[in-house]
Amino acid sequence: MRPFRDLPIKHKLIWLGILTSSSALLLACGAFVIYDVRNFYQDMVSSAAIQARIIGYNSAATILFTDPHTAGESLGALRTDPDVVAAAIYARDGKLFASYTAGSTTPMAPALPPTFIVQTDGHRFTESHLDLWQRIVFEQKIIGTIVIRSSLDAMKVRLLQYAAIALLVLSVSILGSILVSAWFQRKISRPILNLANTAVSVSHSKDFSTRVVVECGDEVGHLVVTFNELLEKLQQQQQQVEKSQEELEQRVIDRTAQLEAANKELEAFSYSVSHDLRAPLRSIDGFSQAVMEDYGDKLGPDGQADLQRVRAATQRMAQLIDDMLDLSRVTRAKLVREEVNLSALVRSVGAEIQKGEPQRNVDFQVTEGLAVEADPRLLRIVLENLLRNAWKFTGKHSTAKIEFGAQQDNGKPIYFVRDDGAGFDMTYANKLFGAFQRLHAMTDFTGTGVGLATVQRIVTRHGGRVWAEGAVEKGATFYFTL
């Protein structure tokens, strides 16, 4: 059934016509042959019975007078019937009295059937012949039995003729059904094929303006109408999507222009902050230092301490301005990805940090062979902030350990910077990456609270994420992906 299922619909319709007409013709031929064979057998039995009755009537006297020769002549009359191949007359005691064999000088008498014993008339068919027996009655007494054997060759020839005629009719019928089915399939399958071809074309081209011609008003026609209505709705939706897309593109263009304008304003603001705020701070810091150098002995310890606090505040303010500018630049900087050797970059940053405080006993551990596709300049800022944080928060320990490595999660690398320093309370972990957010007092650890915010923005621009785990006085681990 699978090959038939995969055939084109026009071939299915042709095969349907052929199979339908052939089945009907075969059934009709079969019924006719069965009916004709039945009538043929009945006619053969009836004809043999009449012949037996006539010969039996003519042979009664010969049996009574024991004249086999005359009885044989009576049986010889059967030669006029070409279907009779043999015949015989049996006496009352079952002995052969006379016989006849067609086309042979040697008598071949058919055997007396067992029904002779019960004294009944009858017949039986074998594969090749018909045997019919009939009692010979004289004055209501059975004096003998006549047996006639008829050949069934005529029936076989007749069946062969029927088969030849049926084959001829079947061939003509198949040819006719092919022609009729081909004509009908064009009328039936053409709308379906047009519908299928249009559906395939629309699926490939996405052109929903195509329509199928309605050729009929039957179920296929209703299907075509429904399909056209569906295409109409899809076309309207496509037009709405295109319109929305155009509006969205225009909105993106407008927003991009606004963003570019905002960036220019931000750059101007950054320049203003850098120029206008730093100059007063440098003046305050410079004059405070001059006052301390020129009039320090007149101010006394308290005055010198106050001026030192002023200088520290101005320096802290300057650092805040620098961090704000760095955060702004990170957001606007163009991302240029290339192959970066993370292990070498971490060792380089760690060496610079250690030069600043060579007296500290810190064990730097770096996993070798780590590389990634990223912007090397921005990635260096990430590592500097994370490693300087680890260096800073292990500052109150006599010995410290800072580790950089990677671990796998579903086949993707997760990089980390781990230290055994002051750590933090996980309750406030959500504040770690906010700008100017601090979890420790300034008196404990210096800083502006901008470094981790910068780290998060750079990692986000690389399509990754950053998070941290830690515990108070048990160290902290910062994870990030790229």
Summary of the structure (lengths in Angstrom):
residues: 482
radius of gyration: 58.3
end to end distance: 55.8
largest distance: 187.3
contacts: 1362
relative contact order: 0.06
helix: 61%
strand: 17%
